[in-house]
């Protein structure tokens, strides 16, 4: 499977790590250093999936997710938060329609599996909630890298 992923993270090393791992699996990767840059380029690059860090300058990942969901042109793009999230951030992300969460540090294959899963289901915002992501991860034996809310 191939497709285009927009990776949004203010840490250059993390952007490169995600880029390399996805490119090795055949994905085309475009990067942005923060949410503001993401919103500037998202329409030009037309990604199949967007990964977002939470803590970034100018516009954080959750604010970026809210803006992407509010725009009819980007509403259907699957969104994944790849960050060291708190329980509150996960709940906020779910409420905004974030489709999947991956905790840093992560295993590269967990990242690849998550992106593939999101690509395969396409433009259904909120369609892959945390429970679905957990079920897929449990089936593959790597659930510990998926952020889970307590309860």
C-alpha positions in Angstrom: 0.0 0.0 0.0 1.3 3.5 -0.8 -0.1 6.9 0.0 0.9 10.3 1.2 1.4 11.1 4.8 1.8 14.6 6.3 3.9 14.4 9.4 3.6 17.4 11.7 6.1 17.6 14.6 8.3 20.4 15.9 11.2 18.1 16.6 13.3 17.6 13.5 14.7 14.3 14.7 11.2 12.9 15.3 10.1 14.1 11.9 13.0 12.4 10.2 12.5 9.2 12.2 8.8 9.0 11.2 9.7 10.0 7.6 12.3 7.3 7.2 10.2 4.5 8.7 7.2 5.4 6.5 9.3 5.8 3.3 10.9 2.4 3.9 7.3 1.0 3.7 6.6 2.8 0.4 4.7 5.9 1.7 5.4 9.4 0.3 6.0 11.7 3.3 5.7 15.5 3.5 6.7 17.2 6.8 5.7 20.3 8.6 7.3 21.8 11.8 4.0 22.9 13.5 0.3 23.2 13.1 0.4 26.5 11.3 2.7 25.1 8.7 0.5 22.1 8.4 -2.5 24.3 7.6 -0.5 26.3 5.1 0.4 23.2 3.0 -2.3 20.6 3.7 -4.4 21.6 0.6 -1.4 21.6 -1.7 0.0 18.2 -0.6 -3.5 16.5 -0.2 -2.3 13.9 2.3 -4.1 10.5 2.9 -3.2 10.7 6.6 -1.9 13.4 8.9 0.2 12.6 12.0 0.3 15.3 14.7 2.4 15.9 17.7 0.5 17.6 20.5 3.0 20.1 22.0 4.2 22.4 19.2 4.8 26.2 18.9 2.4 28.5 17.1 -0.4 26.0 16.8 -0.5 22.7 18.8 -1.7 19.4 17.5 -5.1 19.5 19.1 -5.8 23.0 17.7 -4.6 21.8 14.3 -6.9 18.8 14.5 -9.9 21.0 15.3 -9.1 23.3 12.4 -8.7 20.3 10.0 -12.0 18.8 11.1 -13.8 22.2 10.8 -12.7 22.6 7.2 -14.9 20.7 4.7 -11.9 20.2 2.5 -9.9 18.4 5.2 -12.7 17.0 7.4 -12.3 13.5 6.0 -8.5 13.1 6.3 -7.6 10.5 9.0 -5.8 12.1 11.8 -3.3 10.4 14.2 -1.7 11.9 17.2 1.8 10.7 17.7 2.8 12.2 21.0 3.4 11.6 24.7 -0.3 12.3 25.5 -2.0 12.8 28.9 -5.4 11.2 29.5 -6.9 14.7 29.1 -5.2 15.2 25.7 -6.5 11.8 24.5 -10.0 12.6 25.6 -9.8 16.1 23.9 -8.4 14.5 20.8 -11.2 11.9 20.7 -13.8 14.7 21.1 -12.2 16.6 18.1 -12.4 13.5 15.9 -8.8 12.3 16.1 -8.8 8.8 14.7 -5.8 7.1 16.4 -3.2 7.8 19.1 0.4 6.4 19.3 2.5 7.1 22.3 6.1 8.3 22.1 8.4 6.6 22.3 6.9 4.1 19.8 8.0 1.1 17.9 8.4 1.9 14.2 6.2 -1.0 13.1 3.4 0.3 15.3 3.6 3.5 13.5 3.5 1.8 10.1 0.5 -0.5 11.1 -1.4 2.6 12.4 -0.8 4.5 9.2 -1.8 1.5 7.1 -5.0 1.0 9.1 -5.9 4.7 8.7 -5.2 4.6 5.0 -7.3 1.5 4.5 -10.4 3.0 6.1 -10.0 6.4 4.4 -12.1 9.5 4.9 -14.4 8.7 7.8 -13.5 11.2 10.6 -13.7 9.6 14.0 -14.2 6.2 12.3 -11.3 4.5 14.1 -11.7 5.4 17.7 -9.4 4.3 20.4 -11.3 1.1 21.0 -10.8 0.0 17.4 -7.1 1.0 17.4 -6.7 -1.0 20.6 -8.4 -4.0 19.2 -6.2 -3.9 16.1 -3.1 -3.4 18.2 -4.1 -6.3 20.6 -4.6 -8.6 17.6 -1.1 -7.7 16.5 0.5 -8.0 20.0 1.8 -4.5 20.3 -0.9 -2.8 22.3 1.4 -1.2 24.8 2.4 1.5 22.3 -1.2 2.7 21.8 -2.3 5.3 24.4 -5.3 4.2 26.3 -7.4 6.3 28.6 -8.0 4.9 32.1 -11.3 3.3 32.8 
